[in-house]
Amino acid sequence: TPYLSGEQIDDLLADGFSIGSHTNSHPDCRKLTYEELKYEIIDSMNDLSTRFHTRVDSCAYPFGLRPENRMEAQLISHHPQLKSLLGNISLNMNGPDPLKWERDNMEFGMIKCLLRFYMLPLLRRAGRL
């Protein structure tokens, strides 16, 4: 069953929230071909855009697992509507490029997520990460 109903998502959108994709089937994106990756990300974004009559331009990778750089770059270059791809720790650590932002991995559990939320920025500023 969905985590949110369509009505709940409509309510969020009416309240000014935006939504993003989390793929069609929650796969390990490292194991996909380019066409499979496109289906999981671009097609799921398009389906959400159509269903909820809103612009969907971001996706969070399941488990934060990014595909290889070459395939991700190809996806980005062929689909300019894609504005952010959220995965586990990227090379530029939430720098200016939203296509490489790090996502909070809720699979860690709430305590670890809170520690990451508060500690990672401090460690990065201190040059330890």
N, CA, C and O atoms as CSV, one atom per row, in Angstrom:
chain,resi,resn,atom,element,x,y,z
A,1,THR,N,N,0.838,-1.180,0.000
A,1,THR,CA,C,0.000,0.000,0.000
A,1,THR,C,C,0.881,1.242,0.000
A,1,THR,O,O,2.004,1.189,0.502
A,2,PRO,N,N,0.416,2.332,-0.536
A,2,PRO,CA,C,1.238,3.546,-0.556
A,2,PRO,C,C,1.374,4.139,0.840
A,2,PRO,O,O,0.503,3.969,1.694
A,3,TYR,N,N,2.480,4.836,1.050
A,3,TYR,CA,C,2.698,5.515,2.322
A,3,TYR,C,C,1.736,6.686,2.480
A,3,TYR,O,O,1.254,6.958,3.580
A,4,LEU,N,N,1.463,7.369,1.390
A,4,LEU,CA,C,0.489,8.454,1.379
A,4,LEU,C,C,-0.560,8.131,0.317
A,4,LEU,O,O,-0.246,7.584,-0.741
A,5,SER,N,N,-1.787,8.474,0.614
A,5,SER,CA,C,-2.827,8.291,-0.394
A,5,SER,C,C,-2.736,9.424,-1.409
A,5,SER,O,O,-2.093,10.442,-1.156
A,6,GLY,N,N,-3.378,9.246,-2.549
A,6,GLY,CA,C,-3.430,10.305,-3.546
A,6,GLY,C,C,-4.061,11.567,-2.986
A,6,GLY,O,O,-3.626,12.676,-3.299
A,7,GLU,N,N,-5.088,11.400,-2.155
A,7,GLU,CA,C,-5.752,12.552,-1.537
A,7,GLU,C,C,-4.794,13.297,-0.602
A,7,GLU,O,O,-4.779,14.527,-0.576
A,8,GLN,N,N,-4.007,12.558,0.154
A,8,GLN,CA,C,-3.038,13.195,1.056
A,8,GLN,C,C,-1.981,13.973,0.261
A,8,GLN,O,O,-1.570,15.062,0.662
A,9,ILE,N,N,-1.549,13.408,-0.858
A,9,ILE,CA,C,-0.567,14.100,-1.700
A,9,ILE,C,C,-1.195,15.352,-2.304
A,9,ILE,O,O,-0.558,16.404,-2.354
A,10,ASP,N,N,-2.442,15.244,-2.764
A,10,ASP,CA,C,-3.144,16.433,-3.271
A,10,ASP,C,C,-3.207,17.523,-2.206
A,10,ASP,O,O,-3.007,18.700,-2.505
A,11,ASP,N,N,-3.485,17.132,-0.964
A,11,ASP,CA,C,-3.541,18.104,0.135
A,11,ASP,C,C,-2.187,18.765,0.358
A,11,ASP,O,O,-2.111,19.977,0.559
A,12,LEU,N,N,-1.115,17.971,0.324
A,12,LEU,CA,C,0.233,18.543,0.484
A,12,LEU,C,C,0.537,19.542,-0.627
A,12,LEU,O,O,1.052,20.631,-0.370
A,13,LEU,N,N,0.217,19.167,-1.854
A,13,LEU,CA,C,0.452,20.065,-2.985
A,13,LEU,C,C,-0.359,21.351,-2.834
A,13,LEU,O,O,0.139,22.439,-3.123
A,14,ALA,N,N,-1.598,21.227,-2.386
A,14,ALA,CA,C,-2.447,22.408,-2.183
A,14,ALA,C,C,-1.883,23.317,-1.094
A,14,ALA,O,O,-2.115,24.525,-1.103
A,15,ASP,N,N,-1.138,22.726,-0.154
A,15,ASP,CA,C,-0.523,23.499,0.930
A,15,ASP,C,C,0.844,24.060,0.545
A,15,ASP,O,O,1.522,24.661,1.379
A,16,GLY,N,N,1.258,23.869,-0.722
A,16,GLY,CA,C,2.497,24.465,-1.190
A,16,GLY,C,C,3.708,23.552,-1.201
A,16,GLY,O,O,4.809,23.997,-1.526
A,17,PHE,N,N,3.531,22.283,-0.854
A,17,PHE,CA,C,4.642,21.337,-0.895
A,17,PHE,C,C,4.911,20.909,-2.329
A,17,PHE,O,O,4.051,21.056,-3.198
A,18,SER,N,N,6.091,20.385,-2.574
A,18,SER,CA,C,6.385,19.746,-3.856
A,18,SER,C,C,6.663,18.274,-3.579
A,18,SER,O,O,6.943,17.885,-2.445
A,19,ILE,N,N,6.582,17.469,-4.623
A,19,ILE,CA,C,6.845,16.035,-4.469
A,19,ILE,C,C,7.931,15.625,-5.437
A,19,ILE,O,O,8.188,16.302,-6.432
A,20,GLY,N,N,8.564,14.509,-5.133
A,20,GLY,CA,C,9.577,13.941,-6.007
A,20,GLY,C,C,9.348,12.447,-6.149
A,20,GLY,O,O,8.514,11.860,-5.460
A,21,SER,N,N,10.084,11.858,-7.033
A,21,SER,CA,C,9.974,10.428,-7.296
A,21,SER,C,C,10.930,9.643,-6.392
A,21,SER,O,O,11.914,10.168,-5.872
A,22,HIS,N,N,10.598,8.389,-6.236
A,22,HIS,CA,C,11.483,7.451,-5.537
A,22,HIS,C,C,11.575,6.169,-6.369
A,22,HIS,O,O,11.797,5.080,-5.838
A,23,THR,N,N,11.397,6.325,-7.686
A,23,THR,CA,C,11.413,5.269,-8.710
A,23,THR,C,C,10.077,4.529,-8.769
A,23,THR,O,O,9.204,4.707,-7.920
A,24,ASN,N,N,9.952,3.701,-9.793
A,24,ASN,CA,C,8.731,2.913,-9.973
A,24,ASN,C,C,8.687,1.687,-9.070
A,24,ASN,O,O,7.634,1.360,-8.524
A,25,SER,N,N,9.824,1.002,-8.905
A,25,SER,CA,C,9.784,-0.286,-8.204
A,25,SER,C,C,10.818,-0.421,-7.090
A,25,SER,O,O,11.015,-1.519,-6.570
A,26,HIS,N,N,11.484,0.675,-6.713
A,26,HIS,CA,C,12.438,0.689,-5.595
A,26,HIS,C,C,13.609,-0.275,-5.815
A,26,HIS,O,O,13.916,-1.067,-4.924
A,27,PRO,N,N,14.272,-0.229,-6.978
A,27,PRO,CA,C,15.370,-1.159,-7.256
A,27,PRO,C,C,16.708,-0.643,-6.733
A,27,PRO,O,O,16.825,0.500,-6.293
A,28,ASP,N,N,17.702,-1.507,-6.794
A,28,ASP,CA,C,19.091,-1.099,-6.585
A,28,ASP,C,C,19.539,-0.505,-7.917
A,28,ASP,O,O,19.801,-1.249,-8.863
A,29,CYS,N,N,19.632,0.807,-8.006
A,29,CYS,CA,C,19.907,1.477,-9.287
A,29,CYS,C,C,21.306,1.183,-9.823
A,29,CYS,O,O,21.583,1.453,-10.991
A,30,ARG,N,N,22.181,0.641,-9.002
A,30,ARG,CA,C,23.526,0.279,-9.477
A,30,ARG,C,C,23.482,-0.914,-10.422
A,30,ARG,O,O,24.430,-1.141,-11.173
A,31,LYS,N,N,22.401,-1.672,-10.397
A,31,LYS,CA,C,22.301,-2.907,-11.174
A,31,LYS,C,C,21.473,-2.764,-12.452
A,31,LYS,O,O,21.211,-3.756,-13.131
A,32,LEU,N,N,21.060,-1.544,-12.784
A,32,LEU,CA,C,20.162,-1.337,-13.913
A,32,LEU,C,C,20.909,-0.958,-15.182
A,32,LEU,O,O,21.999,-0.390,-15.133
A,33,THR,N,N,20.304,-1.283,-16.313
A,33,THR,CA,C,20.784,-0.764,-17.591
A,33,THR,C,C,20.318,0.684,-17.693
A,33,THR,O,O,19.515,1.139,-16.878
A,34,TYR,N,N,20.815,1.402,-18.684
A,34,TYR,CA,C,20.376,2.787,-18.859
A,34,TYR,C,C,18.875,2.867,-19.091
A,34,TYR,O,O,18.207,3.716,-18.502
A,35,GLU,N,N,18.333,2.000,-19.936
A,35,GLU,CA,C,16.889,2.027,-20.228
A,35,GLU,C,C,16.072,1.721,-18.974
A,35,GLU,O,O,15.028,2.334,-18.751
A,36,GLU,N,N,16.531,0.790,-18.165
A,36,GLU,CA,C,15.834,0.484,-16.921
A,36,GLU,C,C,15.894,1.673,-15.954
A,36,GLU,O,O,14.912,1.992,-15.283
A,37,LEU,N,N,17.063,2.322,-15.895
A,37,LEU,CA,C,17.224,3.491,-15.034
A,37,LEU,C,C,16.301,4.619,-15.486
A,37,LEU,O,O,15.669,5.281,-14.662
A,38,LYS,N,N,16.227,4.832,-16.790
A,38,LYS,CA,C,15.344,5.858,-17.350
A,38,LYS,C,C,13.887,5.556,-16.984
A,38,LYS,O,O,13.150,6.453,-16.574
A,39,TYR,N,N,13.482,4.316,-17.130
A,39,TYR,CA,C,12.115,3.926,-16.764
A,39,TYR,C,C,11.861,4.204,-15.281
A,39,TYR,O,O,10.836,4.782,-14.919
A,40,GLU,N,N,12.787,3.794,-14.440
A,40,GLU,CA,C,12.590,3.938,-12.999
A,40,GLU,C,C,12.521,5.407,-12.571
A,40,GLU,O,O,11.723,5.761,-11.704
A,41,ILE,N,N,13.347,6.254,-13.169
A,41,ILE,CA,C,13.417,7.644,-12.712
A,41,ILE,C,C,12.552,8.570,-13.558
A,41,ILE,O,O,11.628,9.196,-13.041
A,42,ILE,N,N,12.842,8.661,-14.844
A,42,ILE,CA,C,12.146,9.630,-15.698
A,42,ILE,C,C,10.674,9.270,-15.862
A,42,ILE,O,O,9.803,10.131,-15.737
A,43,ASP,N,N,10.398,8.006,-16.140
A,43,ASP,CA,C,8.998,7.611,-16.322
A,43,ASP,C,C,8.199,7.764,-15.031
A,43,ASP,O,O,7.026,8.136,-15.074
A,44,SER,N,N,8.818,7.480,-13.882
A,44,SER,CA,C,8.084,7.647,-12.627
A,44,SER,C,C,7.816,9.131,-12.357
A,44,SER,O,O,6.752,9.483,-11.849
A,45,MET,N,N,8.773,10.002,-12.693
A,45,MET,CA,C,8.554,11.446,-12.541
A,45,MET,C,C,7.417,11.916,-13.448
A,45,MET,O,O,6.551,12.683,-13.028
A,46,ASN,N,N,7.432,11.445,-14.692
A,46,ASN,CA,C,6.373,11.826,-15.632
A,46,ASN,C,C,5.003,11.324,-15.173
A,46,ASN,O,O,4.006,12.037,-15.284
A,47,ASP,N,N,4.959,10.096,-14.658
A,47,ASP,CA,C,3.693,9.544,-14.163
A,47,ASP,C,C,3.152,10.372,-12.995
A,47,ASP,O,O,1.956,10.659,-12.937
A,48,LEU,N,N,4.034,10.755,-12.067
A,48,LEU,CA,C,3.603,11.580,-10.938
A,48,LEU,C,C,3.142,12.956,-11.407
A,48,LEU,O,O,2.146,13.488,-10.915
A,49,SER,N,N,3.877,13.531,-12.366
A,49,SER,CA,C,3.487,14.844,-12.901
A,49,SER,C,C,2.095,14.799,-13.498
A,49,SER,O,O,1.283,15.697,-13.276
A,50,THR,N,N,1.823,13.748,-14.256
A,50,THR,CA,C,0.514,13.589,-14.890
A,50,THR,C,C,-0.578,13.343,-13.848
A,50,THR,O,O,-1.637,13.970,-13.883
A,51,ARG,N,N,-0.311,12.438,-12.936
A,51,ARG,CA,C,-1.319,12.068,-11.924
A,51,ARG,C,C,-1.697,13.240,-11.031
A,51,ARG,O,O,-2.869,13.418,-10.699
A,52,PHE,N,N,-0.697,14.050,-10.635
A,52,PHE,CA,C,-0.963,15.101,-9.656
A,52,PHE,C,C,-0.955,16.510,-10.258
A,52,PHE,O,O,-1.040,17.497,-9.528
A,53,HIS,N,N,-0.853,16.602,-11.578
A,53,HIS,CA,C,-0.906,17.890,-12.273
A,53,HIS,C,C,0.084,18.895,-11.681
A,53,HIS,O,O,-0.260,20.042,-11.396
A,54,THR,N,N,1.308,18.432,-11.510
A,54,THR,CA,C,2.359,19.275,-10.944
A,54,THR,C,C,3.696,18.902,-11.566
A,54,THR,O,O,3.849,17.825,-12.141
A,55,ARG,N,N,4.634,19.781,-11.447
A,55,ARG,CA,C,5.978,19.509,-11.967
A,55,ARG,C,C,6.738,18.649,-10.958
A,55,ARG,O,O,6.875,19.015,-9.790
A,56,VAL,N,N,7.223,17.514,-11.422
A,56,VAL,CA,C,8.058,16.640,-10.597
A,56,VAL,C,C,9.419,16.594,-11.275
A,56,VAL,O,O,9.541,16.120,-12.405
A,57,ASP,N,N,10.446,17.091,-10.580
A,57,ASP,CA,C,11.762,17.203,-11.211
A,57,ASP,C,C,12.896,16.664,-10.348
A,57,ASP,O,O,14.065,16.963,-10.590
A,58,SER,N,N,12.543,15.862,-9.336
A,58,SER,CA,C,13.588,15.294,-8.487
A,58,SER,C,C,13.281,13.838,-8.184
A,58,SER,O,O,12.142,13.380,-8.284
A,59,CYS,N,N,14.331,13.131,-7.811
A,59,CYS,CA,C,14.211,11.717,-7.460
A,59,CYS,C,C,15.239,11.395,-6.384
A,59,CYS,O,O,16.380,11.853,-6.442
A,60,ALA,N,N,14.828,10.612,-5.414
A,60,ALA,CA,C,15.747,10.093,-4.403
A,60,ALA,C,C,15.965,8.613,-4.711
A,60,ALA,O,O,15.012,7.838,-4.786
A,61,TYR,N,N,17.233,8.233,-4.888
A,61,TYR,CA,C,17.538,6.834,-5.174
A,61,TYR,C,C,17.129,5.944,-4.006
A,61,TYR,O,O,17.358,6.297,-2.850
A,62,PRO,N,N,16.522,4.784,-4.300
A,62,PRO,CA,C,16.244,3.837,-3.223
A,62,PRO,C,C,17.539,3.443,-2.511
A,62,PRO,O,O,18.555,3.174,-3.153
A,63,PHE,N,N,17.491,3.413,-1.222
A,63,PHE,CA,C,18.640,3.070,-0.378
A,63,PHE,C,C,19.797,4.048,-0.560
A,63,PHE,O,O,20.874,3.833,-0.004
A,64,GLY,N,N,19.596,5.119,-1.329
A,64,GLY,CA,C,20.656,6.078,-1.599
A,64,GLY,C,C,21.705,5.571,-2.568
A,64,GLY,O,O,22.755,6.196,-2.715
A,65,LEU,N,N,21.446,4.447,-3.235
A,65,LEU,CA,C,22.448,3.793,-4.086
A,65,LEU,C,C,22.439,4.375,-5.494
A,65,LEU,O,O,21.516,4.139,-6.274
A,66,ARG,N,N,23.475,5.135,-5.800
A,66,ARG,CA,C,23.612,5.775,-7.109
A,66,ARG,C,C,24.107,4.786,-8.163
A,66,ARG,O,O,24.886,3.883,-7.857
A,67,PRO,N,N,23.645,4.963,-9.420
A,67,PRO,CA,C,24.216,4.169,-10.514
A,67,PRO,C,C,25.611,4.697,-10.825
A,67,PRO,O,O,26.056,5.682,-10.236
A,68,GLU,N,N,26.288,4.048,-11.740
A,68,GLU,CA,C,27.633,4.536,-12.097
A,68,GLU,C,C,27.540,5.933,-12.695
A,68,GLU,O,O,26.536,6.296,-13.307
A,69,ASN,N,N,28.597,6.706,-12.508
A,69,ASN,CA,C,28.614,8.114,-12.929
A,69,ASN,C,C,28.250,8.308,-14.396
A,69,ASN,O,O,27.537,9.251,-14.739
A,70,ARG,N,N,28.730,7.430,-15.253
A,70,ARG,CA,C,28.480,7.568,-16.689
A,70,ARG,C,C,26.989,7.508,-16.992
A,70,ARG,O,O,26.480,8.305,-17.781
A,71,MET,N,N,26.290,6.567,-16.368
A,71,MET,CA,C,24.851,6.439,-16.630
A,71,MET,C,C,24.078,7.597,-16.014
A,71,MET,O,O,23.118,8.091,-16.606
A,72,GLU,N,N,24.491,8.028,-14.836
A,72,GLU,CA,C,23.825,9.168,-14.216
A,72,GLU,C,C,24.020,10.421,-15.074
A,72,GLU,O,O,23.076,11.186,-15.273
A,73,ALA,N,N,25.225,10.633,-15.578
A,73,ALA,CA,C,25.510,11.794,-16.431
A,73,ALA,C,C,24.682,11.738,-17.718
A,73,ALA,O,O,24.181,12.764,-18.180
A,74,GLN,N,N,24.540,10.556,-18.287
A,74,GLN,CA,C,23.739,10.384,-19.501
A,74,GLN,C,C,22.273,10.713,-19.221
A,74,GLN,O,O,21.620,11.377,-20.027
A,75,LEU,N,N,21.765,10.257,-18.099
A,75,LEU,CA,C,20.381,10.535,-17.725
A,75,LEU,C,C,20.164,12.040,-17.576
A,75,LEU,O,O,19.176,12.586,-18.068
A,76,ILE,N,N,21.084,12.695,-16.903
A,76,ILE,CA,C,20.987,14.137,-16.681
A,76,ILE,C,C,21.046,14.903,-18.004
A,76,ILE,O,O,20.268,15.833,-18.219
A,77,SER,N,N,21.961,14.516,-18.884
A,77,SER,CA,C,22.117,15.259,-20.142
A,77,SER,C,C,20.939,15.064,-21.091
A,77,SER,O,O,20.636,15.962,-21.876
A,78,HIS,N,N,20.274,13.926,-21.038
A,78,HIS,CA,C,19.150,13.659,-21.940
A,78,HIS,C,C,17.799,14.116,-21.391
A,78,HIS,O,O,16.806,14.125,-22.118
A,79,HIS,N,N,17.759,14.492,-20.123
A,79,HIS,CA,C,16.473,14.835,-19.503
A,79,HIS,C,C,16.625,16.106,-18.673
A,79,HIS,O,O,16.781,16.050,-17.454
A,80,PRO,N,N,16.579,17.258,-19.353
A,80,PRO,CA,C,16.815,18.532,-18.654
A,80,PRO,C,C,15.768,18.867,-17.597
A,80,PRO,O,O,16.000,19.745,-16.766
A,81,GLN,N,N,14.611,18.180,-17.609
A,81,GLN,CA,C,13.620,18.432,-16.573
A,81,GLN,C,C,14.086,17.910,-15.215
A,81,GLN,O,O,13.532,18.285,-14.183
A,82,LEU,N,N,15.089,17.056,-15.212
A,82,LEU,CA,C,15.614,16.476,-13.982
A,82,LEU,C,C,16.467,17.508,-13.255
A,82,LEU,O,O,17.509,17.921,-13.763
A,83,LYS,N,N,16.033,17.925,-12.072
A,83,LYS,CA,C,16.717,18.992,-11.340
A,83,LYS,C,C,17.516,18.496,-10.149
A,83,LYS,O,O,18.495,19.139,-9.770
A,84,SER,N,N,17.136,17.373,-9.541
A,84,SER,CA,C,17.936,16.859,-8.425
A,84,SER,C,C,17.829,15.352,-8.332
A,84,SER,O,O,16.761,14.766,-8.510
A,85,LEU,N,N,18.965,14.744,-8.048
A,85,LEU,CA,C,19.064,13.311,-7.808
A,85,LEU,C,C,19.708,13.144,-6.434
A,85,LEU,O,O,20.851,13.545,-6.214
A,86,LEU,N,N,18.967,12.554,-5.531
A,86,LEU,CA,C,19.454,12.430,-4.159
A,86,LEU,C,C,19.931,11.014,-3.916
A,86,LEU,O,O,19.179,10.054,-4.088
A,87,GLY,N,N,21.174,10.890,-3.517
A,87,GLY,CA,C,21.758,9.593,-3.225
A,87,GLY,C,C,22.660,9.695,-2.017
A,87,GLY,O,O,22.834,10.772,-1.447
A,88,ASN,N,N,23.232,8.573,-1.628
A,88,ASN,CA,C,24.162,8.612,-0.513
A,88,ASN,C,C,25.385,9.427,-0.885
A,88,ASN,O,O,25.549,9.837,-2.034
A,89,ILE,N,N,26.214,9.648,0.067
A,89,ILE,CA,C,27.320,10.594,-0.012
A,89,ILE,C,C,27.892,10.705,-1.417
A,89,ILE,O,O,28.346,9.728,-2.011
A,90,SER,N,N,27.853,11.913,-1.918
A,90,SER,CA,C,28.377,12.193,-3.248
A,90,SER,C,C,29.704,12.914,-3.109
A,90,SER,O,O,30.094,13.311,-2.011
A,91,LEU,N,N,30.384,13.080,-4.212
A,91,LEU,CA,C,31.709,13.678,-4.171
A,91,LEU,C,C,31.699,15.122,-3.709
A,91,LEU,O,O,32.639,15.557,-3.046
A,92,ASN,N,N,30.661,15.877,-4.042
A,92,ASN,CA,C,30.687,17.278,-3.629
A,92,ASN,C,C,29.840,17.573,-2.408
A,92,ASN,O,O,29.584,18.742,-2.117
A,93,MET,N,N,29.400,16.563,-1.687
A,93,MET,CA,C,28.810,16.694,-0.363
A,93,MET,C,C,27.812,17.846,-0.242
A,93,MET,O,O,28.042,18.788,0.517
A,94,ASN,N,N,26.725,17.778,-0.970
A,94,ASN,CA,C,25.684,18.807,-0.918
A,94,ASN,C,C,26.214,20.174,-1.286
A,94,ASN,O,O,25.814,21.186,-0.711
A,95,GLY,N,N,27.110,20.196,-2.241
A,95,GLY,CA,C,27.636,21.452,-2.736
A,95,GLY,C,C,26.604,22.144,-3.604
A,95,GLY,O,O,25.405,21.932,-3.424
A,96,PRO,N,N,27.042,22.956,-4.527
A,96,PRO,CA,C,26.112,23.764,-5.315
A,96,PRO,C,C,25.326,22.980,-6.373
A,96,PRO,O,O,24.347,23.504,-6.904
A,97,ASP,N,N,25.715,21.766,-6.689
A,97,ASP,CA,C,25.051,21.000,-7.744
A,97,ASP,C,C,23.954,20.123,-7.154
A,97,ASP,O,O,24.263,19.086,-6.567
A,98,PRO,N,N,22.675,20.504,-7.288
A,98,PRO,CA,C,21.599,19.719,-6.676
A,98,PRO,C,C,21.422,18.347,-7.300
A,98,PRO,O,O,20.725,17.499,-6.742
A,99,LEU,N,N,22.043,18.116,-8.453
A,99,LEU,CA,C,21.950,16.785,-9.041
A,99,LEU,C,C,22.816,15.788,-8.288
A,99,LEU,O,O,22.728,14.585,-8.533
A,100,LYS,N,N,23.636,16.260,-7.391
A,100,LYS,CA,C,24.510,15.371,-6.629
A,100,LYS,C,C,24.293,15.481,-5.125
A,100,LYS,O,O,25.150,15.059,-4.348
A,101,TRP,N,N,23.171,16.036,-4.704
A,101,TRP,CA,C,22.944,16.177,-3.273
A,101,TRP,C,C,22.820,14.833,-2.592
A,101,TRP,O,O,22.384,13.848,-3.188
A,102,GLU,N,N,23.207,14.815,-1.346
A,102,GLU,CA,C,23.106,13.615,-0.533
A,102,GLU,C,C,21.710,13.550,0.074
A,102,GLU,O,O,21.159,14.573,0.481
A,103,ARG,N,N,21.152,12.381,0.133
A,103,ARG,CA,C,19.832,12.226,0.760
A,103,ARG,C,C,20.005,11.678,2.157
A,103,ARG,O,O,20.984,10.990,2.446
A,104,ASP,N,N,19.056,11.981,3.022
A,104,ASP,CA,C,19.051,11.375,4.347
A,104,ASP,C,C,18.498,9.972,4.220
A,104,ASP,O,O,17.388,9.771,3.727
A,105,ASN,N,N,19.266,9.020,4.659
A,105,ASN,CA,C,18.934,7.619,4.499
A,105,ASN,C,C,18.129,7.147,5.704
A,105,ASN,O,O,18.702,6.787,6.733
A,106,MET,N,N,16.808,7.148,5.581
A,106,MET,CA,C,15.954,6.790,6.706
A,106,MET,C,C,16.097,5.324,7.092
A,106,MET,O,O,15.628,4.916,8.155
A,107,GLU,N,N,16.736,4.528,6.244
A,107,GLU,CA,C,16.960,3.140,6.605
A,107,GLU,C,C,17.900,3.030,7.801
A,107,GLU,O,O,17.990,1.974,8.427
A,108,PHE,N,N,18.607,4.128,8.124
A,108,PHE,CA,C,19.511,4.130,9.274
A,108,PHE,C,C,18.754,4.103,10.597
A,108,PHE,O,O,19.313,3.677,11.607
A,109,GLY,N,N,17.530,4.534,10.620
A,109,GLY,CA,C,16.792,4.703,11.865
A,109,GLY,C,C,16.888,6.159,12.324
A,109,GLY,O,O,17.796,6.888,11.925
A,110,MET,N,N,15.967,6.557,13.141
A,110,MET,CA,C,15.851,7.964,13.522
A,110,MET,C,C,17.081,8.481,14.278
A,110,MET,O,O,17.534,9.591,14.002
A,111,ILE,N,N,17.622,7.728,15.202
A,111,ILE,CA,C,18.759,8.210,15.997
A,111,ILE,C,C,19.960,8.465,15.092
A,111,ILE,O,O,20.593,9.515,15.191
A,112,LYS,N,N,20.279,7.525,14.218
A,112,LYS,CA,C,21.408,7.723,13.318
A,112,LYS,C,C,21.159,8.887,12.364
A,112,LYS,O,O,22.086,9.633,12.047
A,113,CYS,N,N,19.913,9.052,11.899
A,113,CYS,CA,C,19.597,10.172,11.008
A,113,CYS,C,C,19.810,11.505,11.714
A,113,CYS,O,O,20.358,12.439,11.129
A,114,LEU,N,N,19.385,11.594,12.954
A,114,LEU,CA,C,19.584,12.832,13.703
A,114,LEU,C,C,21.066,13.113,13.920
A,114,LEU,O,O,21.506,14.256,13.801
A,115,LEU,N,N,21.835,12.079,14.235
A,115,LEU,CA,C,23.277,12.261,14.394
A,115,LEU,C,C,23.906,12.741,13.087
A,115,LEU,O,O,24.734,13.651,13.082
A,116,ARG,N,N,23.505,12.122,11.991
A,116,ARG,CA,C,24.028,12.543,10.683
A,116,ARG,C,C,23.635,13.985,10.393
A,116,ARG,O,O,24.448,14.761,9.891
A,117,PHE,N,N,22.398,14.348,10.705
A,117,PHE,CA,C,21.905,15.690,10.425
A,117,PHE,C,C,22.728,16.745,11.166
A,117,PHE,O,O,23.056,17.793,10.611
A,118,TYR,N,N,23.052,16.454,12.414
A,118,TYR,CA,C,23.773,17.439,13.217
A,118,TYR,C,C,25.291,17.319,13.109
A,118,TYR,O,O,25.994,18.327,13.186
A,119,MET,N,N,25.804,16.107,12.932
A,119,MET,CA,C,27.253,15.910,12.987
A,119,MET,C,C,27.954,16.053,11.637
A,119,MET,O,O,29.058,16.595,11.581
A,120,LEU,N,N,27.345,15.585,10.555
A,120,LEU,CA,C,28.023,15.642,9.254
A,120,LEU,C,C,28.421,17.054,8.852
A,120,LEU,O,O,29.546,17.246,8.391
A,121,PRO,N,N,27.552,18.056,9.006
A,121,PRO,CA,C,27.987,19.405,8.638
A,121,PRO,C,C,29.178,19.884,9.471
A,121,PRO,O,O,30.070,20.557,8.955
A,122,LEU,N,N,29.187,19.538,10.753
A,122,LEU,CA,C,30.310,19.938,11.607
A,122,LEU,C,C,31.601,19.250,11.182
A,122,LEU,O,O,32.659,19.877,11.124
A,123,LEU,N,N,31.507,17.959,10.887
A,123,LEU,CA,C,32.690,17.215,10.440
A,123,LEU,C,C,33.197,17.739,9.106
A,123,LEU,O,O,34.407,17.819,8.894
A,124,ARG,N,N,32.297,18.095,8.213
A,124,ARG,CA,C,32.706,18.614,6.916
A,124,ARG,C,C,33.417,19.957,7.076
A,124,ARG,O,O,34.446,20.204,6.447
A,125,ARG,N,N,32.857,20.819,7.923
A,125,ARG,CA,C,33.482,22.119,8.148
A,125,ARG,C,C,34.858,21.964,8.797
A,125,ARG,O,O,35.765,22.754,8.538
A,126,ALA,N,N,35.002,20.957,9.630
A,126,ALA,CA,C,36.275,20.723,10.298
A,126,ALA,C,C,37.276,20.030,9.379
A,126,ALA,O,O,38.427,19.814,9.757
A,127,GLY,N,N,36.828,19.676,8.154
A,127,GLY,CA,C,37.722,19.042,7.182
A,127,GLY,C,C,37.994,17.591,7.437
A,127,GLY,O,O,38.989,17.051,6.953
A,128,ARG,N,N,37.131,16.946,8.188
A,128,ARG,CA,C,37.334,15.546,8.520
A,128,ARG,C,C,36.552,14.590,7.621
A,128,ARG,O,O,36.665,13.373,7.761
A,129,LEU,N,N,35.778,15.127,6.720
A,129,LEU,CA,C,34.978,14.266,5.850
A,129,LEU,C,C,34.952,14.823,4.456
A,129,LEU,O,O,34.327,14.240,3.570
